[in-house]
Amino acid sequence: MRADLLTREIDGLDEALAAVDSFDRVLVTGLLRPGSAQAAALAEFADALTGSPLAARVAEAAGKAASGAAGEDHFTALAAGRAALLGAAHDALTSRAQEAAGRTAAAPAAPATVAGPPANLLVAARSWLCDLARCGWRGIDHEVVQGVARIVSAMLGDPELRRLAAVLDGFAAELAASCPGATLERVPVRRWADLWARAMLLTLPGALSAPETVPATGRLLPLGVDLQEHATAVQAQVHAVFEPADGSTPLLVRASVSAPKPDSVVGAGLWQLLRPHLSLLAAVGEGRAVELTGMPLTAAGDLIWSAGHARTGEPADSFATARVALPTAAGRATAPLDRHPTAVAVPVFVDGYAAAAGEDGSVSFTLAGQTLGIDVDRIPAAGPLTPEAVLASGACIGLLRWDAGEFRLQPLAVETTVRKKAVAVHAGAWAGGTTDKAGTRAEKAATDAAAVLRERAGRLLRK
């Protein structure tokens, strides 16, 4: 991998992010009675989109917002302009990461054209989001935030609306925990603006339509697992190389499985919640390929996992896959609404580096004289991979991400030497079960916690 490319400046990136920051600052104080500083920030934001297809609409929306007269269409245009700038930043970063990995970045996936669900609830959600923009994060209170509760409750009954309902519910919960906004010491400016803009765009007709898929038949070669944990949910995202049965170009794909979780289940116990998807997790944990027959595959490279379309195959070493198949695999496209710098996650293989630890506990690799930061904070506690294992490694499979203004590598698996033998250590090694002592203890603790929760839930239902 060419680590030198990761430190080179990307033309226009800083300017695009600065324009987004200008808009995000406007949302802190709100647009009910905008002042001169907010008007200037909106003008700067609109100028950044000059020459784009959205230029005229965003300029009009910025002018209306600056005068305190913005309506729903204007707020929607501002959210779209913000998404366009972050999408351009995402594309530039992904292209650079793919170039460093020796691949060509795929074009973004085409947007869905299918008509969306009934508009009444979407209009109600959009109206609430516009009220938030007028109040600003400093102006929120419980009355404003609770205005979305009935909308979310109504949305949960419609499977097509649950994606938006989940975003709104989580967003509202964060805002409610921070009320009143006037007393906040620190406002999560970028995060709340991200959630606001994404929710606004999800209220547009067609935005919630299921992506089109094609049947995928061939061999899936797992590279590693990215385990993402939240207080109430867990997701395992398997990154892999898919080799089509027709002999066409291998593809980088992902297969994600998720489950709700109680906050008392942590560590290796998380895998128990995901065990209904054992055909995928067992293959990852055992180091095997998966034979796919007609598995739905989106244009963005996501496999819509269904055990009926999968069969565990022959042993497949992920490091052999990384050395042989990964360099020839085509990069996946990105769904339009997922084009955001935080979504950059490019699978790469690096070796021949020197690992070093900083005084603050940070870890870095030095490749051909270039230093690459390692994001050890993303290593899950639900597996045997540790920062110490990363430091002792000589080869690594990971995801190139962009965070706080620089590229960093998230390790998924490392290869180290134990008693003169090469040993692979995977973050997802315990996915299908484990005989490791630490993993077994954690699994038992999670089993006991889950049993207590089931018993308590049973008593509540019997009442």
C-alpha positions as CSV (number, residue, x, y, z in Angstrom):
1,M,0.0,0.0,0.0
2,R,1.2,3.5,-0.8
3,A,1.0,5.2,2.5
4,D,2.5,8.4,1.1
5,L,-0.7,9.1,-0.8
6,L,-2.6,9.2,2.5
7,T,-0.8,12.3,3.7
8,R,-1.1,14.4,0.5
9,E,-3.5,17.3,0.4
10,I,-6.8,16.7,-1.4
11,D,-7.8,19.8,-3.5
12,G,-11.0,21.4,-2.2
13,L,-11.5,19.2,0.8
14,D,-10.8,21.7,3.5
15,E,-13.0,24.3,1.7
16,A,-15.9,21.9,1.5
17,L,-15.7,21.0,5.1
18,A,-15.3,24.6,6.2
19,A,-18.6,25.4,4.3
20,V,-20.4,22.6,6.1
21,D,-19.0,23.9,9.4
22,S,-20.4,27.4,8.6
23,F,-23.9,25.9,8.1
24,D,-23.6,23.7,11.2
25,R,-22.9,26.8,13.4
26,V,-26.1,28.4,12.1
27,L,-28.1,25.5,13.6
28,V,-26.6,26.0,17.0
29,T,-28.5,29.3,17.6
30,G,-31.3,28.5,15.2
31,L,-33.0,30.4,12.4
32,L,-36.1,31.8,14.1
33,R,-34.4,35.3,14.4
34,P,-31.1,35.0,12.4
35,G,-28.5,37.7,13.0
36,S,-25.8,39.1,10.7
37,A,-23.3,36.4,11.6
38,Q,-25.7,33.7,10.6
39,A,-26.5,35.5,7.4
40,A,-22.8,35.6,6.5
41,A,-22.4,31.9,7.4
42,L,-25.3,31.0,5.1
43,A,-23.9,33.1,2.3
44,E,-20.5,31.3,2.6
45,F,-22.3,28.0,2.6
46,A,-24.3,28.8,-0.6
47,D,-21.1,30.1,-2.3
48,A,-19.5,26.7,-1.8
49,L,-22.1,25.2,-4.1
50,T,-21.7,27.7,-6.9
51,G,-21.6,25.8,-10.2
52,S,-23.4,22.8,-8.9
53,P,-26.9,21.7,-9.9
54,L,-28.1,22.8,-6.5
55,A,-26.6,26.3,-6.6
56,A,-29.8,28.3,-7.4
57,R,-32.0,26.4,-5.0
58,V,-29.5,26.6,-2.1
59,A,-28.8,30.3,-2.8
60,E,-32.5,31.0,-2.6
61,A,-32.9,28.9,0.5
62,A,-29.9,30.6,2.2
63,G,-31.4,34.0,1.5
64,K,-34.8,33.1,2.9
65,A,-33.2,31.5,6.0
66,A,-31.1,34.6,6.6
67,S,-34.2,36.7,6.6
68,G,-36.1,34.3,8.9
69,A,-38.6,33.4,6.2
70,A,-37.4,29.8,5.3
71,G,-40.1,27.2,4.7
72,E,-39.9,23.4,4.5
73,D,-38.7,23.4,0.9
74,H,-35.9,25.8,1.8
75,F,-34.7,23.7,4.8
76,T,-34.8,20.6,2.6
77,A,-32.6,22.4,0.0
78,L,-30.1,23.4,2.7
79,A,-30.0,19.8,3.9
80,A,-29.4,18.6,0.4
81,G,-26.7,21.2,-0.2
82,R,-24.9,20.1,3.0
83,A,-25.2,16.4,1.9
84,A,-23.8,17.3,-1.5
85,L,-20.7,18.9,0.0
86,L,-20.1,16.0,2.4
87,G,-20.8,13.6,-0.4
88,A,-18.1,15.2,-2.5
89,A,-15.7,15.1,0.4
90,H,-16.5,11.3,0.8
91,D,-15.9,10.6,-2.8
92,A,-12.5,12.4,-2.8
93,L,-11.4,10.6,0.4
94,T,-12.6,7.2,-0.9
95,S,-10.8,7.8,-4.2
96,R,-7.6,8.6,-2.4
97,A,-7.9,5.6,-0.1
98,Q,-8.6,3.3,-3.0
99,E,-5.7,4.7,-5.0
100,A,-3.4,4.1,-2.0
101,A,-4.6,0.5,-1.9
102,G,-4.0,0.1,-5.6
103,R,-7.6,0.0,-6.7
104,T,-10.0,2.3,-8.6
105,A,-12.9,3.7,-6.7
106,A,-16.4,2.8,-8.0
107,A,-18.9,5.4,-9.0
108,P,-21.7,6.2,-6.4
109,A,-24.7,4.0,-6.7
110,A,-27.7,5.4,-8.6
111,P,-30.5,6.8,-6.4
112,A,-33.7,4.9,-6.1
113,T,-36.6,6.1,-8.3
114,V,-39.4,4.1,-6.6
115,A,-42.2,6.1,-5.1
116,G,-42.1,6.5,-1.3
117,P,-44.6,5.6,1.4
118,P,-47.7,7.8,2.2
119,A,-46.6,11.4,2.6
120,N,-48.6,12.5,5.7
121,L,-46.2,11.1,8.3
122,L,-43.2,12.3,6.2
123,V,-44.6,15.8,6.1
124,A,-45.2,15.7,9.9
125,A,-41.6,14.6,10.5
126,R,-40.3,17.2,8.2
127,S,-42.3,19.9,10.0
128,W,-40.8,18.9,13.3
129,L,-37.3,19.0,11.9
130,C,-37.9,22.5,10.6
131,D,-39.1,23.5,14.0
132,L,-35.8,22.2,15.4
133,A,-33.8,24.2,12.9
134,R,-35.7,27.4,13.9
135,C,-35.1,26.8,17.6
136,G,-31.5,25.8,17.2
137,W,-29.7,23.5,19.6
138,R,-29.4,26.2,22.2
139,G,-33.2,26.7,22.0
140,I,-34.5,23.2,22.4
141,D,-36.7,22.2,25.4
142,H,-38.7,19.2,26.3
143,E,-41.9,20.5,24.7
144,V,-40.2,20.9,21.3
145,V,-38.4,17.6,21.4
146,Q,-41.4,15.6,22.5
147,G,-43.3,16.8,19.5
148,V,-41.9,13.9,17.5
149,A,-43.1,11.1,19.9
150,R,-46.5,10.6,18.3
151,I,-45.0,10.7,14.8
152,V,-42.4,8.0,15.7
153,S,-45.1,5.8,17.2
154,A,-47.2,6.0,14.1
155,M,-44.2,5.3,11.9
156,L,-43.2,2.1,13.8
157,G,-46.3,0.4,12.5
158,D,-45.1,0.7,8.9
159,P,-42.1,-1.4,8.0
160,E,-41.1,1.0,5.2
161,L,-40.9,3.9,7.7
162,R,-39.0,2.2,10.5
163,R,-35.6,3.3,9.2
164,L,-36.7,7.0,9.5
165,A,-38.5,6.2,12.8
166,A,-35.2,4.8,14.3
167,V,-33.3,7.9,13.2
168,L,-35.9,10.3,14.7
169,D,-36.3,8.3,17.9
170,G,-32.6,8.2,18.5
171,F,-32.1,11.8,17.6
172,A,-34.9,12.9,19.9
173,A,-33.6,10.8,22.8
174,E,-30.2,12.6,22.5
175,L,-31.8,16.0,22.4
176,A,-34.1,15.2,25.3
177,A,-31.1,14.1,27.4
178,S,-29.6,17.5,26.7
179,C,-32.6,19.7,27.5
180,P,-32.7,22.6,28.0
181,G,-30.2,23.5,25.3
182,A,-29.5,26.9,26.8
183,T,-27.6,25.2,29.7
184,L,-25.4,22.9,27.5
185,E,-21.7,23.4,28.1
186,R,-20.8,21.8,24.8
187,V,-23.0,21.2,21.8
188,P,-22.2,18.2,19.5
189,V,-22.4,20.5,16.5
190,R,-21.4,18.2,13.6
191,R,-23.3,15.1,15.0
192,W,-26.6,16.8,15.5
193,A,-26.4,18.6,12.2
194,D,-25.6,15.2,10.6
195,L,-28.7,13.6,12.2
196,W,-30.9,16.6,11.3
197,A,-29.8,16.7,7.6
198,R,-30.1,12.9,7.2
199,A,-33.6,12.8,8.7
200,M,-34.6,15.7,6.5
201,L,-33.5,13.9,3.4
202,L,-35.2,10.6,4.5
203,T,-38.5,12.4,4.5
204,L,-38.3,12.9,0.7
205,P,-40.4,10.6,-1.5
206,G,-38.3,7.5,-2.5
207,A,-35.5,8.0,0.0
208,L,-36.8,5.1,2.1
209,S,-37.3,2.8,-0.9
210,A,-35.5,-0.6,-0.6
211,P,-32.4,-0.7,-2.9
212,E,-32.6,-2.8,-6.0
213,T,-30.7,-6.1,-5.9
214,V,-29.3,-8.7,-8.2
215,P,-28.8,-12.4,-7.3
216,A,-25.2,-13.2,-6.4
217,T,-23.9,-16.7,-7.0
218,G,-20.3,-17.6,-6.2
219,R,-17.8,-17.8,-3.3
220,L,-17.6,-15.3,-0.4
221,L,-14.1,-15.0,1.1
222,P,-14.3,-13.1,4.5
223,L,-11.6,-10.7,5.4
224,G,-12.7,-9.6,8.8
225,V,-15.6,-8.3,11.1
226,D,-16.3,-4.8,12.1
227,L,-18.4,-5.1,15.3
228,Q,-20.4,-1.9,16.0
229,E,-22.0,-1.6,19.5
230,H,-24.6,0.8,20.8
231,A,-26.3,0.8,24.2
232,T,-29.5,-0.7,22.6
233,A,-28.2,-2.4,19.4
234,V,-25.3,-4.4,18.0
235,Q,-24.2,-5.0,14.4
236,A,-21.5,-7.2,12.9
237,Q,-20.4,-6.1,9.5
238,V,-18.4,-8.7,7.6
239,H,-16.1,-7.3,4.9
240,A,-15.3,-9.8,2.2
241,V,-14.2,-10.5,-1.3
242,F,-16.9,-12.0,-3.5
243,E,-15.8,-14.2,-6.5
244,P,-18.7,-14.6,-8.9
245,A,-19.3,-18.1,-10.3
246,D,-19.2,-16.7,-13.9
247,G,-15.6,-15.8,-13.5
248,S,-16.1,-12.0,-13.7
249,T,-14.2,-9.5,-11.6
250,P,-14.2,-10.1,-7.9
251,L,-16.0,-7.5,-5.8
252,L,-15.6,-6.0,-2.4
253,V,-18.8,-6.6,-0.5
254,R,-20.3,-6.4,3.0
255,A,-22.7,-8.5,4.9
256,S,-24.3,-7.0,8.0
257,V,-26.3,-8.7,10.7
258,S,-27.8,-6.8,13.7
259,A,-29.9,-7.3,16.8
260,P,-31.3,-5.2,19.6
261,K,-29.5,-5.5,22.9
262,P,-29.9,-4.7,26.6
263,D,-27.1,-2.5,28.0
264,S,-26.1,-5.3,30.4
265,V,-24.9,-7.6,27.6
266,V,-21.3,-6.5,26.6
267,G,-18.1,-8.1,25.4
268,A,-18.1,-11.6,24.0
269,G,-21.8,-11.9,25.0
270,L,-22.7,-9.7,22.1
271,W,-22.2,-12.7,19.7
272,Q,-25.0,-14.6,21.4
273,L,-27.5,-11.9,20.3
274,L,-26.3,-12.4,16.7
275,R,-26.3,-16.2,16.8
276,P,-29.5,-16.5,14.7
277,H,-27.2,-15.5,11.8
278,L,-24.8,-18.4,12.6
279,S,-24.2,-19.4,9.0
280,L,-22.3,-16.2,8.4
281,L,-20.7,-15.8,11.8
282,A,-19.6,-19.4,12.1
283,A,-17.9,-19.2,8.7
284,V,-16.0,-16.1,9.9
285,G,-15.1,-17.6,13.2
286,E,-13.9,-20.9,11.7
287,G,-12.0,-19.3,8.8
288,R,-14.2,-20.7,6.0
289,A,-15.5,-19.5,2.7
290,V,-19.3,-19.3,2.1
291,E,-20.9,-20.5,-1.1
292,L,-23.7,-18.2,-2.2
293,T,-26.6,-19.1,-4.5
294,G,-28.9,-16.2,-5.5
295,M,-28.0,-14.0,-2.5
296,P,-29.5,-10.5,-3.0
297,L,-26.7,-8.0,-3.7
298,T,-27.2,-4.2,-3.9
299,A,-25.3,-1.8,-6.2
300,A,-23.6,-0.5,-3.1
301,G,-22.0,-3.9,-2.5
302,D,-24.2,-5.0,0.4
303,L,-25.4,-8.5,0.7
304,I,-28.9,-8.8,2.0
305,W,-28.1,-11.8,4.2
306,S,-30.4,-14.8,4.1
307,A,-29.2,-18.2,5.4
308,G,-31.2,-20.0,2.8
309,H,-28.9,-18.6,0.1
310,A,-25.7,-19.6,1.9
311,R,-23.7,-22.8,2.6
312,T,-20.5,-23.0,4.5
313,G,-17.6,-23.9,2.2
314,E,-14.0,-24.9,2.3
315,P,-11.4,-23.4,4.7
316,A,-10.3,-20.0,3.5
317,D,-7.5,-18.1,5.2
318,S,-8.3,-14.4,5.3
319,F,-4.6,-13.4,5.0
320,A,-4.3,-15.5,1.8
321,T,-7.4,-13.8,0.6
322,A,-5.9,-10.4,1.5
323,R,-2.7,-11.1,-0.3
324,V,-4.1,-12.8,-3.4
325,A,-7.8,-11.8,-4.0
326,L,-8.1,-8.4,-2.4
327,P,-5.7,-6.5,-4.8
328,T,-7.8,-7.6,-7.8
329,A,-11.2,-6.9,-6.3
330,A,-13.2,-3.9,-7.6
331,G,-14.1,-1.3,-5.0
332,R,-17.8,-1.1,-4.1
333,A,-20.1,1.8,-5.0
334,T,-21.7,4.0,-2.2
335,A,-25.4,4.6,-1.8
336,P,-26.2,8.3,-2.3
337,L,-27.3,9.0,1.3
338,D,-24.3,7.2,2.7
339,R,-21.8,9.5,1.1
340,H,-20.2,11.0,4.2
341,P,-16.6,11.2,5.4
342,T,-17.5,9.1,8.4
343,A,-18.6,6.3,6.1
344,V,-15.2,5.9,4.5
345,A,-14.1,2.3,5.2
346,V,-11.8,0.8,2.6
347,P,-10.5,-2.7,3.2
348,V,-6.7,-2.9,2.8
349,F,-3.8,-5.2,3.6
350,V,-0.5,-3.9,4.9
351,D,2.7,-5.7,5.9
352,G,6.4,-4.9,6.2
353,Y,5.7,-2.1,8.7
354,A,7.2,-1.2,12.0
355,A,4.7,-0.9,14.8
356,A,5.3,1.6,17.6
357,A,3.4,2.8,20.7
358,G,3.2,6.4,21.8
359,E,3.3,7.6,25.4
360,D,-0.4,8.3,25.3
361,G,-1.2,4.7,24.4
362,S,-1.6,5.4,20.7
363,V,-0.3,2.9,18.1
364,S,1.2,3.7,14.7
365,F,2.7,1.8,11.7
366,T,5.6,3.1,9.8
367,L,5.5,2.1,6.1
368,A,8.2,3.2,3.6
369,G,9.0,6.1,5.9
370,Q,5.4,7.2,6.3
371,T,3.5,7.0,9.6
372,L,-0.1,5.7,9.6
373,G,-2.1,6.1,12.8
374,I,-3.9,2.9,14.1
375,D,-7.4,3.3,15.5
376,V,-7.1,0.8,18.4
377,D,-10.1,2.4,20.1
378,R,-12.3,0.6,17.5
379,I,-11.0,-2.8,18.4
380,P,-14.0,-4.6,20.1
381,A,-13.7,-6.3,23.5
382,A,-15.7,-9.2,22.0
383,G,-12.6,-10.8,20.5
384,P,-9.0,-11.8,21.1
385,L,-7.6,-8.9,19.1
386,T,-5.9,-6.4,21.4
387,P,-3.6,-3.3,21.0
388,E,-0.7,-5.5,22.3
389,A,-1.4,-8.0,19.5
390,V,-1.4,-5.2,16.9
391,L,2.0,-3.9,18.3
392,A,3.5,-7.4,17.9
393,S,2.2,-7.9,14.4
394,G,3.9,-8.0,11.0
395,A,0.8,-8.0,8.8
396,C,-2.6,-6.4,9.2
397,I,-6.0,-6.5,7.5
398,G,-8.0,-3.4,8.3
399,L,-10.3,-0.6,7.2
400,L,-8.9,2.7,6.1
401,R,-11.0,5.4,7.7
402,W,-10.8,9.2,7.8
403,D,-11.1,10.8,11.2
404,A,-10.2,14.2,12.7
405,G,-8.5,15.3,9.5
406,E,-6.4,12.2,8.8
407,F,-6.5,8.7,7.5
408,R,-6.3,6.0,10.2
409,L,-6.3,2.2,10.0
410,Q,-8.9,0.2,11.9
411,P,-7.4,-3.3,12.5
412,L,-9.7,-6.3,11.7
413,A,-7.0,-9.0,12.0
414,V,-3.3,-9.2,12.4
415,E,-0.6,-11.8,11.8
416,T,2.0,-12.2,14.4
417,T,4.7,-14.8,15.3
418,V,4.3,-17.2,18.2
419,R,7.1,-19.7,18.8
420,K,8.4,-19.1,15.3
421,K,4.9,-19.8,13.8
422,A,2.7,-17.3,12.0
423,V,-0.5,-16.9,14.0
424,A,-3.6,-14.9,12.9
425,V,-5.6,-13.0,15.5
426,H,-9.1,-11.8,14.4
427,A,-11.4,-9.3,16.0
428,G,-14.3,-11.6,15.0
429,A,-12.6,-14.9,16.0
430,W,-15.3,-15.6,18.7
431,A,-18.2,-14.9,16.4
432,G,-19.3,-18.5,16.0
433,G,-18.2,-19.6,19.5
434,T,-15.0,-20.0,21.4
435,T,-12.9,-22.2,23.6
436,D,-10.8,-19.3,24.7
437,K,-11.0,-19.0,28.5
438,A,-11.6,-15.2,28.5
439,G,-14.2,-15.6,25.8
440,T,-15.9,-18.5,27.6
441,R,-16.2,-16.6,30.8
442,A,-17.7,-13.6,29.0
443,E,-20.2,-15.8,27.2
444,K,-21.3,-17.4,30.4
445,A,-21.8,-14.1,32.1
446,A,-23.9,-12.9,29.1
447,T,-25.9,-16.2,29.2
448,D,-26.7,-15.6,32.8
449,A,-27.7,-11.9,32.2
450,A,-29.9,-12.9,29.2
451,A,-31.6,-15.6,31.3
452,V,-32.4,-13.1,34.1
453,L,-33.8,-10.6,31.5
454,R,-35.9,-13.2,29.9
455,E,-37.3,-14.4,33.2
456,R,-38.1,-10.7,34.2
457,A,-39.8,-10.1,30.8
458,G,-41.8,-13.3,31.3
459,R,-43.1,-12.1,34.6
460,L,-44.1,-8.7,33.2
461,L,-46.0,-10.4,30.4
462,R,-47.8,-12.7,32.7
463,K,-49.0,-9.7,34.7
